């Protein structure tokens, strides 16, 4: 058995015993060897969203005492959410938490060392820039960026700083995903020939907030701050609260779901982005005024940028009107498949002896192998304190302490954003999208894709 495999089995056993997977292992004695390790890390909340309340909060509560972190501030431009956030954290922690009308107020007080960013999709990269300029580490939800201008600006600002940025791609903190990465990179899987990504639900209320929309008054929210660098538009409570349904505040299916899955392609292969993307779809079922599609298929060409004869295809399919909410990620080679639903490597679909010998070839069949018996992906809109997200939040907190690179650094967000923006460009124009490596721009029809 290889050293790598033995280490994986050891980590899986620890995860099964309740020890969360991380690149950094902590003990009380290890803290004493780190300068400033006894100092409390003060955390602020940028946007008291459903995602923060239902996922960040329980995950943080799993680890904050051990790692000496506290939430001390909530910044939200909506009065109701701001007050709810401060009250919710006070109820959890037992002390008053400061409430700020906006990020500038919070950062001006020098009140926080690190922040959770869980705002609208198009704001993540811009809020990350604000955080690092204020000297803060940040846990930044995905999608990282919805335009290349925001993507490049955030990458530049973060790389120019020494801040610890964790992109909220929690698959990178799963033992089964680390095992898949190791197996593929070992060469034992063989060249990837295709990847199928799917994410299907049957939820008319997914991304809808009708009851909350009725409570939102323009006088209680800073609409101009919400828009940030997006074109001026009249106040609309649906666009504020149901932003995932409305471009240019969100790309919808690519940004919300595909960003998780396409990130594994980049991680497992080391490729930074697709060579090209085409996409089709529409609003076929939920005709509720949304702008973003409820059904989509995108097809990607991946491979070395300097060798167009080598590569593989990736497909992403999503629908919101029929499905059981079990996202699928299946990697194929000539010898079989690696299935991240079942966490199994198998010879299914591999080249059998019968068909190989007919062409004077050798059979090619992968062994049956379990990646792990560890964490399942939780795909609901708010995942709660699921193990993957809890692992991921802990990894960020540990890296804030150690100053080591987290599982999902800013480059991961930059890459998944390129794929997302290429998909959006293909979907909105009906043309093939490519990427200009020199200018770092998404191109369609010979032109730069913009809002």
C-alpha positions in Angstrom: 0.0 0.0 0.0 1.3 3.4 -0.9 2.2 6.0 1.7 -0.3 8.4 0.1 -3.1 5.7 0.4 -2.1 4.9 4.0 -2.3 8.6 4.9 -5.7 8.9 3.2 -7.1 5.9 5.2 -5.7 7.4 8.4 -7.5 10.7 7.6 -10.7 9.0 6.7 -10.6 7.1 10.0 -10.1 10.3 11.9 -13.1 11.9 10.0 -15.3 8.9 10.9 -14.3 9.3 14.5 -15.5 12.9 14.5 -12.1 14.6 13.9 -12.6 17.1 11.1 -10.4 16.8 8.1 -7.9 19.6 7.6 -4.4 20.3 6.3 -3.5 21.6 9.7 -3.9 19.6 13.0 -4.2 21.6 16.2 -3.7 20.9 19.8 -3.5 23.2 22.9 0.3 22.8 22.9 0.6 23.7 19.3 -1.0 27.1 19.9 1.7 28.1 22.3 4.3 27.9 19.5 2.5 30.5 17.4 3.0 34.2 18.0 -0.3 35.8 19.0 -2.1 32.5 19.2 -3.7 33.5 22.5 -5.2 36.6 21.0 -8.9 36.4 20.2 -9.7 36.7 16.5 -12.6 39.2 16.1 -14.9 38.3 13.3 -17.4 40.5 11.5 -20.4 39.4 9.4 -20.7 41.1 6.0 -24.3 40.5 5.1 -26.6 38.6 7.5 -28.0 36.4 4.8 -29.8 33.1 4.9 -26.5 31.4 4.0 -24.8 33.0 6.9 -27.5 32.3 9.5 -28.1 28.7 8.4 -24.6 27.6 7.4 -21.8 29.9 8.6 -23.2 30.3 12.0 -23.6 26.6 13.1 -20.2 25.8 11.5 -18.5 28.6 13.3 -20.1 27.5 16.6 -18.5 24.1 16.2 -15.0 25.5 16.4 -14.9 29.1 17.8 -14.1 28.2 21.5 -11.3 25.8 20.7 -9.7 28.2 18.2 -10.4 31.4 20.2 -12.6 33.2 17.7 -15.6 35.4 18.4 -18.1 37.2 16.3 -18.2 40.9 17.4 -20.0 42.8 14.6 -22.7 42.5 11.9 -22.8 44.8 8.9 -25.9 44.8 6.7 -27.5 47.6 4.6 -31.0 46.4 5.5 -32.2 47.5 8.9 -34.2 44.4 9.6 -31.4 42.0 8.8 -28.9 44.1 10.6 -31.0 44.0 13.8 -31.8 40.3 13.4 -28.1 39.5 12.9 -26.9 41.3 16.0 -29.7 39.6 18.0 -29.1 36.2 16.7 -25.4 36.3 17.5 -26.0 37.7 20.9 -28.4 34.8 21.6 -25.6 32.4 20.5 -22.7 34.0 22.3 -24.2 35.7 25.3 -22.9 39.2 24.7 -23.8 42.3 22.6 -22.7 42.2 19.0 -22.2 45.6 17.3 -24.5 46.4 14.3 -23.2 48.6 11.5 -25.1 50.1 8.7 -22.4 49.3 6.1 -19.0 47.9 5.8 -17.3 51.3 5.8 -18.6 52.0 9.3 -17.4 48.6 10.6 -13.9 48.8 9.1 -13.5 52.4 10.2 -13.9 51.3 13.8 -11.1 48.8 13.4 -13.5 46.4 15.1 -12.7 43.2 13.2 -9.7 41.0 12.1 -11.7 38.7 9.8 -15.0 38.5 8.1 -17.6 36.2 6.6 -18.8 37.5 3.3 -22.2 36.1 2.3 -23.8 38.9 0.3 -25.4 38.8 -3.2 -23.4 36.9 -5.8 -22.2 39.9 -7.8 -20.9 41.6 -4.6 -18.6 38.8 -3.3 -15.4 39.9 -5.2 -16.0 43.6 -4.4 -16.6 42.9 -0.7 -13.4 40.8 -0.7 -11.5 43.8 -2.0 -12.9 46.0 0.8 -12.0 43.4 3.4 -8.3 43.0 2.4 -7.9 46.8 2.0 -9.2 47.0 5.6 -6.5 44.4 6.6 -9.0 41.6 7.2 -8.9 37.9 6.4 -12.1 36.7 4.8 -14.3 33.6 4.1 -15.9 34.5 0.7 -18.9 32.7 -0.6 -19.1 31.6 -4.2 -19.4 32.5 -6.9 -16.4 34.6 -6.4 -17.1 37.0 -9.3 -19.7 37.4 -12.1 -17.7 39.7 -14.4 -14.0 39.5 -15.4 -13.4 43.1 -14.4 -14.5 42.3 -10.8 -12.6 39.0 -11.0 -9.3 40.6 -12.0 -9.6 43.4 -9.5 -10.2 41.1 -6.6 -7.4 38.7 -7.6 -5.0 41.7 -7.8 -6.0 43.2 -4.5 -5.8 39.9 -2.6 -2.5 38.8 -4.2 -1.1 42.2 -3.2 -2.0 41.6 0.4 -1.0 39.0 3.0 -4.6 38.2 3.9 -6.0 34.6 4.2 -8.9 34.3 1.8 -11.0 31.1 1.7 -13.4 30.7 -1.2 -16.6 28.9 -0.1 -16.0 25.8 -2.3 -16.5 23.3 0.5 -15.8 20.2 -1.6 -12.2 21.1 -1.2 -12.4 20.2 2.5 -13.9 16.7 1.9 -11.9 13.6 2.4 -13.6 11.8 -0.5 -12.7 14.7 -2.8 -9.1 14.7 -1.6 -9.0 11.0 -2.3 -10.4 11.6 -5.8 -7.8 14.3 -6.5 -5.0 12.0 -5.3 -6.2 9.0 -7.4 -6.6 11.1 -10.6 -3.2 12.8 -10.2 -1.5 9.5 -9.5 -2.1 8.5 -13.1 -4.0 5.3 -12.1 -7.3 6.6 -13.4 -5.8 7.3 -16.8 -6.5 10.3 -19.0 -9.9 11.9 -18.3 -12.1 11.6 -21.4 -15.3 13.2 -20.1 -16.9 14.7 -17.0 -20.6 14.8 -16.4 -21.9 17.3 -13.8 -25.6 17.5 -13.0 -27.7 19.3 -10.4 -31.5 18.9 -10.6 -34.3 19.9 -8.2 -38.1 20.3 -8.3 -38.6 23.4 -6.2 -40.8 26.3 -7.3 -39.7 28.2 -4.3 -35.9 27.8 -4.8 -34.3 31.2 -4.5 -37.8 32.8 -3.9 -38.5 34.9 -0.8 -42.1 36.1 -1.2 -42.8 36.6 2.5 -39.6 38.5 3.0 -40.1 40.6 -0.2 -43.3 41.9 1.3 -41.4 43.2 4.4 -38.7 45.1 2.5 -39.2 48.8 2.3 -36.9 51.1 0.3 -36.6 53.4 3.3 -35.0 50.6 5.4 -32.3 49.6 2.9 -29.4 51.4 1.2 -30.3 50.5 -2.4 -27.4 52.5 -4.0 -24.9 50.6 -1.8 -26.6 47.3 -2.9 -26.1 48.1 -6.6 -22.4 48.8 -6.1 -20.9 48.9 -9.7 -24.0 47.6 -11.4 -26.1 49.9 -13.7 -28.5 52.1 -11.9 -32.0 50.6 -11.6 -35.1 51.5 -9.7 -35.6 49.9 -6.3 -37.0 46.4 -6.6 -37.3 44.2 -3.4 -37.3 41.1 -5.6 -33.9 41.9 -7.0 -32.6 42.6 -3.6 -33.8 39.4 -2.0 -34.2 37.1 -5.0 -31.1 38.3 -6.8 -30.2 34.8 -7.9 -33.1 35.0 -10.4 -31.9 38.3 -12.0 -28.9 39.0 -14.1 -26.7 41.0 -13.7 -26.9 40.5 -9.9 -26.4 36.7 -10.4 -25.9 34.3 -13.3 -28.2 31.8 -11.5 -27.5 28.2 -12.3 -23.8 28.7 -13.3 -22.9 30.8 -10.3 -24.9 29.0 -7.7 -24.4 25.4 -8.6 -21.9 24.9 -11.4 -19.3 26.9 -9.6 -19.1 24.1 -6.9 -18.8 21.3 -9.4 -16.6 22.9 -12.1 -14.1 23.8 -9.3 -13.4 20.1 -8.9 -12.4 19.9 -12.6 -9.8 22.6 -12.1 -8.6 21.1 -8.9 -8.2 17.6 -10.1 -6.6 18.4 -13.4 -4.6 21.6 -12.7 -6.3 23.3 -15.7 -7.1 26.9 -15.0 -10.2 27.3 -17.2 -12.1 25.8 -20.2 -10.8 26.4 -23.7 -14.4 27.0 -24.9 -18.1 26.8 -23.8 -21.4 26.6 -25.5 -24.7 26.7 -23.7 -28.5 26.5 -24.2 -31.6 26.6 -22.1 -34.5 28.7 -21.1 -37.3 29.5 -18.6 -39.5 26.5 -19.4 -41.4 26.1 -16.2 -41.3 28.8 -13.5 -42.6 31.9 -15.4 -42.5 34.2 -12.3 -40.8 37.2 -13.8 -37.2 35.8 -13.4 -34.5 36.7 -15.9 -32.3 33.7 -15.3 -33.0 30.3 -16.8 -34.6 27.4 -14.9 -33.0 24.9 -17.3 -29.5 24.8 -18.7 -27.0 22.6 -20.5 -23.4 23.8 -21.0 -20.7 21.9 -22.8 -17.1 22.7 -22.2 -13.8 21.8 -24.0 -11.0 21.4 -21.5 -7.3 20.5 -22.1 -3.8 22.0 -22.4 -4.0 25.5 -23.9 -1.0 24.7 -26.1 -2.2 21.3 -27.4 -5.8 21.4 -28.9 -5.5 17.8 -29.9 -5.4 16.7 -26.3 -8.3 17.1 -23.9 -11.7 16.1 -22.7 -15.3 17.3 -22.6 -17.3 18.5 -19.6 -21.1 18.8 -19.5 -23.1 20.7 -16.9 -26.9 20.1 -16.8 -29.3 21.7 -14.4 -33.1 21.9 -14.1 -35.3 23.4 -11.4 -38.6 21.6 -12.2 -37.7 17.9 -11.9 -35.1 16.3 -9.7 -34.2 14.8 -6.4 -31.4 17.3 -5.4 -28.6 14.8 -5.6 -25.8 16.6 -7.5 -23.7 14.2 -9.7 -20.1 14.5 -10.5 -18.8 11.5 -12.6 -15.4 11.4 -14.2 -14.8 9.0 -17.1 -11.6 7.4 -18.5 -11.2 4.6 -21.0 -10.9 2.2 -18.0 -14.0 3.1 -16.1 -15.4 5.9 -13.9 -14.9 7.8 -10.7 -18.3 8.6 -9.2 -18.5 11.2 -6.5 -22.1 10.3 -5.7 -21.2 6.8 -4.7 -17.6 7.6 -3.8 -16.6 4.6 -5.9 -14.0 4.0 -8.6 -15.2 1.2 -10.9 -14.6 -0.5 -14.2 -18.1 0.5 -15.4 -17.9 1.4 -19.1 -14.2 0.5 -19.3 -12.7 -1.3 -22.3 -13.4 -5.0 -22.0 -11.3 -7.9 -23.3 -13.8 -8.8 -26.0 -13.9 -5.3 -27.6 -10.2 -4.7 -27.1 -9.0 -7.9 -28.7 -11.2 -7.2 -31.8 -8.9 -4.2 -32.4 -5.7 -5.9 -31.2 -5.7 -3.8 -28.0 -5.3 -4.6 -24.3 -8.4 -4.6 -22.1 -8.5 -1.5 -19.8 -10.5 -1.9 -16.6 -10.1 0.0 -13.4 -10.3 -1.8 -10.1 -13.3 -1.6 -7.8 -12.2 0.9 -5.1 -13.9 3.0 -2.5 -12.8 6.6 -2.2 -14.0 6.9 1.4 -17.0 6.4 3.6 -16.9 10.1 4.5 -18.9 13.2 3.9 -21.9 13.4 1.6 -22.6 16.6 -0.3 -25.6 18.5 1.2 -27.2 20.3 -1.7 -30.1 22.2 -0.1 -30.2 26.0 -0.4 -28.9 26.3 3.1 -26.8 23.4 4.1 -26.8 23.9 7.9 -23.8 22.8 9.8 -23.0 20.0 7.3 -19.6 18.3 7.6 -18.1 19.6 4.4 -18.9 23.3 5.2 -17.9 22.8 8.9 -14.5 21.3 7.7 -14.1 24.2 5.3 -14.9 27.0 7.9 -12.5 25.3 10.4 -9.7 25.1 7.8 -10.1 28.9 7.2 -10.0 29.6 10.9 -6.9 27.4 11.4 -5.2 29.2 8.5 -6.0 32.6 10.0 -4.0 31.3 12.9 -1.2 29.6 11.1 -1.0 31.9 8.0 -0.8 28.9 5.8 -2.7 28.6 2.5 -6.3 27.4 2.9 -7.9 24.6 0.9 -9.6 27.0 -1.5 -7.4 30.1 -2.1 -8.3 33.0 -4.2 -7.0 31.3 -7.4 -9.7 28.7 -7.0 -12.3 31.4 -7.1 -10.7 33.2 -10.0 -10.7 30.0 -12.0 -14.3 28.9 -11.3 -15.4 32.5 -12.1 -13.8 32.3 -15.5 -15.8 29.2 -16.3 -19.0 30.8 -14.9 -18.5 34.0 -16.9 -17.8 32.0 -20.1 -21.0 30.0 -19.5 -23.0 33.2 -18.9 -21.5 34.7 -22.1 -22.4 31.7 -24.2 -25.9 31.5 -22.7 -26.7 35.2 -23.1 -25.3 35.6 -26.6 -26.0 32.1 -28.2 -22.3 32.0 -29.3 -19.3 30.0 -28.3 -17.3 31.6 -25.5 -13.5 31.5 -25.4 -10.9 33.0 -23.1 -8.1 35.4 -24.1 -5.1 34.4 -22.0 -3.2 37.6 -22.7 -6.0 40.0 -21.8 -7.7 37.7 -19.3 -11.1 38.5 -21.0 -14.0 36.2 -21.9 -14.6 36.5 -25.7 -17.8 35.9 -27.8 -18.0 36.7 -31.5 -14.6 38.3 -31.4 -15.7 40.8 -28.8 -15.1 41.1 -25.0 -18.2 40.0 -23.1 -19.5 42.7 -20.7 -22.7 43.5 -19.0 
